[in-house]
Amino acid sequence: MPLLIQNRGIDGISSTVELFDKYPHLQENARAFHSKPLANVDPKCLLYVQQREFAATTPADNFVSVIGSDDATTCHLVVLRHTGSGAVCLAHCDGSNTWSEVPLIVTAVTSLSNLSKEGRLELHLVGGFNDKTKTSHKLSFNLLAAFHKQKEDIHLETCCITEMNDIIVDGTHRPIVYGVGVNVKMGDVFPASFTYKGPAEELRSARTFTGGQMADTYDSSRGYIKIGPCEWSPNLDIAFWLSQNDDTILKYLSTSPMAEPPHFVHYMKSTIRFLLEHPDSDSLFPRGQPQLYHRTEEGDWEKIIQS
């Protein structure tokens, strides 16, 4: 079935410009969304999703109240929720393999839902901006097209993407909203920022940096974050990046050098140092097992020592 807007299937959309022209209420919804106050989410209730990751859970989860992700420039943040079961998934998509990633997102929600219940699948898309290379436009269109091809009815509720998420600051185009959270219990989606991006922030970013594909990082049945196992070459020729200036790193390692958050260069150098310190990825995953983390009574994520 097609992607639905106001309970009607969409057809013949060739661009986001055309989408917003045809459905002006989506523009109004986008303006309302990016005008909401930015929430700073408490790490002790948060499940953070990094680039090229997704996580799904239900309102019955006793360990997670908010799923969130940020630092999206040309990337898009995708929230899919079933209104009957309350099952919800958040994904941080960068366009690396959109057509294979969207079915994973849909399956993550439907597998946690009894679709014979009342309710429907509702989609919220946030991210991108008017970047020079039109990377955001391509990802916006591919996400819409991929969801349109799914067999399930999916209702597009929030579409704060690309031109509707764009602001000009000092002559430079930037996203208005860089991050979102979704309240697992209530289903509310809101602009958000996150001081904590763990656990295992550097390992997870190293996985993405070295070409790892979209990964499901959460086992909602046990309340475990699971990472890996990951693989990368022990002979990565990346040490030279550590001596480069900020402008060079932004130019070559970002899809949107003028729009990155201020910590981008530090983040990239930290990831590169981690890879240089761990040339053998197998050493991080004894016996080929993933790293597992559970939430302590104090609300922190703690690594599980596996025997």
Phi, psi and omega in degrees: 000157183282166166295137186248141173232121185052045175068013177237141179293144177265150176208155174069024179269123183249355180197164177291328177301314180295321178301311183290329176293321184283330182234077185298338178294335176294325175296316180297317179297321180294317178297319178297322181293310185283354174271353177294149178295146179284123180268137172256109192276136177295122181302335186284353175240006192261142164246107185269137180247124178270175179303138180062037172229158168218158179213143181224148177201187182230169178297345179282354181293122180270358186250342186229128175254331182224133167257135183211163176202153178210198184063028178270121173254277172281340176299159176238142176257125187245125175240123176238129184223141172262120188289340179281305181278336186081358178300137185218145177231139171239133179230146177249101188259135181243007179087005184291327182199057190304318187291334175269341182279322182300316176300327177296319180295314180297315180296324180301323181278313183294329180290340178261004185239149167262099189287357172281346176293162170295155180124173183210165176274125180241136187246135176234123179242128180221133174140176182076173178194183181279072181278155186300324185274358181063022177301318180297316181300317181297316181292318177305310183295318181294322177296313178300316181294319181293318177294327179297335183271354182287153183284339181278150169290126180231123186262119179280114184255314180238131181221068182263072189232151171050250186295336178271001176237032188244138174220147177258120179240119181052041177082002183244133176288137178216160171290149171281312181251123178259341186211155177222158170232156173231129178284116186296324183285317189258337180089001180293137175248135188210152174296140185207157171231158188222124176278336182248127184235023182260194002282171176053046184303314184291321177299315182293320178290328176296321178301315180290317182303325184266015171097013177299144181275172179308130186230140173277118189253007186221132173256098186290339180290334180242350183073032182253134162276134181233132184231125175081197002292148180247158177226138169211161182291138176286354185246035181294127180267076187233354185300330184297336180297332184292339180263000181277153178281170186301317183298322180293316179297317178298318183297318189259341184247006179234147173279348184212073188303328185275352188243002183291150173296159188297338183270007187301312184295316177302317181298316181293318180293324177297319178295317180295318177299319180299316180295322179291327178283341181230067182295333180260099182297332181300331183293340180274350184227074182306135181057024177070020182268146176292158169281134181241143178227139175235161182272129179279172178298335179279351177097004179268154173273126184238135179291136177271124177277116183264131182278000000 
